[in-house]
């Protein structure tokens, strides 16, 4: 069976979206409520920089529809280090903050690495072993976002495949574009929206993204996010892609 394709944006609090994506006069407290009904997923970015209290996670769960899903960006303290094998304590702290309060709305966790982090098979393999398959009875789906060309090697793909961890497909000219099946889901980040286009991407680009997403869905669920680029246009691009996918 084909997987489900979910499309969204990074975060939901961004002042330039007010009056463009969010209706004029909408209370900031209701922005998540609105965004979660216009989109099908959101990547929580704030978790890269800080932790949140358990009640925040439960609040996000309660404000969103039953079939909505959050992806979660892992803490930089786990990934921005010289020796990844030493990240166990930081990984545990990140996972213990209460994210399982999202319940079934918890989607993949994105472990993002800086472009300066180069592939070291032994150290990266040790890091992947630190990522647990479940937490508080919930399955954890992990994805790794690498930004050094040194990761474009079968040795890396084999490590991720053996661990059942997805490699983030980043569509950005500055980063390696890897499209390898290493898990039962796909995690994509599109970073090339244009501000002069009200929908962020052209009709032809949107058709190509929809075709690509449908291809990925043949191997499992797809989580696709419009990130960076012309950020003000990302919600419109996500909504347009959702319409194109039908």
N, C-alpha and C positions, 0 to 999 in steps of 0.2 A: 504494500500500500504506500502511496505517496505521503510524504510528510506535510505538515502545515507550514505555510510561509507567513511569518510575522514581520511586519515592517514598522520601524519607528525612528526615533531620534535620540540624541544624547542629552539626558537631563530634561527638565521641564521649566526651569526658572531662567529666563533670559529676557532682559528688559526690552530689546528691540522686537520681540515677538508680540508684545502688547499692542493691540491695534492692527497687527498684521496677521498673526495666527490666532491670538486670543482676542475675543470681542472687546471693543472699548467698554471700559467700566467693570470688566470682570474682576472680582476680588482675587488678589494673589493667592489667597488660601484655597481658591477653587480651581487653580490652574492645572493641578494634577488630575482632578476630577474631569476637567474638560479635555485635556490632552489624551487621557486614557480612553476616551470615547471617540476621539477622532483618529486614533492610531491603534495598532494592535500590540505594540511593545515599546518599552523605553529602556535605554541603557543608563543606569545610575552611575554618574561620573564622580559625584562628590566623595564616594568611598575610596577613591584613589588618593585623596589628600587627608581624610580624617575618618574617624569612626562615628557611628550613630547609636543612639540608645535603642534598646529593644522596643520601646513604645513607638518610636518613629517607624520602624519596620511594620509594626502591626497597624499603624495609622495608614501607611501607604497601601497595605493590603485592603483595608476597609474602604478606602476612597475609590477603588478601581473595580471595573466589572469582573465577573467571575472568570471569564476566559482571557483576561489580560495577563501579560507576562513581563517581568522585569529581568533584564540582564544586569549583572553587577560587575563593575570594574574593581579589580582587587587593589589592595593597598600598595603604594609604591615602595613601602618599607619591606615588602616581600620580594620585589623584583629588582629594585635598584641597588644591588649590592655586588661586591666583587666575587664572593663565593656563594652561589645559590644554594648549595647543599646545607648551608648554615641558616636557612630561612625558616626552619621548623617552628620556632617560637612565634615569629611574626605571622606565619600562615595560620597558626592556631588562634592567635589574638584576633586576626581579621575574621575568621570563621565563627568565633565565639561571641561576636558583638550583637547577634540577634537576627541575622538575615533570614534564618529559617522561620521567622515570624511572618514571612510572606507566604508560607505554606505552598500550595500548588502553583502559586504565581511566581515562584522562584525559577528563573530561567538559568542560562549559562553564566559562569563566572569567567570574566576576561582578565587573564594575567598578562599585562602589557609590559614589554621590555624596551628600554631605550635603544636607539640606533647604535650606541657605542658598545652594547653587549653583544659579543661575538659567540658563535657556537662552540661549545666545548662539550663533547658527547658525554663524558663522565659526569661533569658537574650538572649539566642540564638534565641528564637522566636521573641523577639523585634528586633534583628539584621536583621532577614529575612524580616521583615516589612519595613526596610529601603531601600531595593533593589527594585527600580522601574521597572515596566514591559515594559517601553518604554522610549526612549530619542530622542528628535528631530524627532519624527515620526517613529523611527526605533524600532522594537521589541528588547528587551534585554533578552537574555537567561542567567540565572545565574546557576552556579554550586558551591558547597561548598566542599572543600577538607579538611577533618578532619583527625587528626593523633593520637588521643587518643582513646584507647579501650572503654572509657566511652561512646562514641557515638554509640556503637553497641547495640542499644536498640530501640524497636518499638516506644518509645516516640519521639526519634529523627527522625525516618523515617516518622512518621505521621506529624511532623512539616514541614518537607521538602515537603512531598506530598501535604499538604494543601496549601503550597505556590507555588507549581509547580516548585520547584527548584531541580536540579539534585544533587545527591551525587556522587562525583568523585570516580570512581573505580580505586584504586591505587594497582598495582601489585608489591608489595615490601614486603619482609619478615619482615620489621621493622614497618609497619603500618597496621592498620586494613583493611581488604579487604571486602568492602561492595558492594553488588550487589543487589540493591533495585530499583524498578521502582517508581520514585517519580516525574518524569517530562516526557515530550514527546520527550526527546533526552537522549543520553548516552554520558558521558565524561569519558574517560579512560586514565590512564597514566601508561605506562609499564616501569619498572625501573630495568630490569635484563639482559641487553645485556652483552655479553662476548667479551672481546677484542681479544681472541685467535680464534674467529670465524669471518671471513671476512664479513659475513652477520649478525653478532650480535646475532642471535638466531639460533637454530638448525632447521632442516626441520620439525621435529615433533613438536617443540614449535611453529613454525610459523603456522603449520596446525591447532594447537589447538587455537591459537589466532584468526585465520581466522574464525574458527567455532564459537567461542565466539562472535566475531563481527557480524557475520551474524545473530546470535540469537538475539543480541541487536537490530539489524536493523529492526526486526519484530515489534518493538514498537516505531520506530522513527529514526531520524538521529543519526549517531554515529561519535564522534570526538575522535580519538585515537592517542596518542603521545608517542613516545619513548623518555623518559626523564632520565637523570642521568645514572646510570649503567656505562658501558663502552661508554662514550659519543662519542668517535671517531667513533664508529660503528653504532650509532643511525640512521644516514641517510640511510645507507645500509640496516638496519633492516626495516625501514619504506618502502623503495623501494621494498624490497623483499615481504613484507606483501601486498603491493599494487598489485604486480604481482600475488601473491597467490589468492587474492580476485578476480582477473580477471577484 
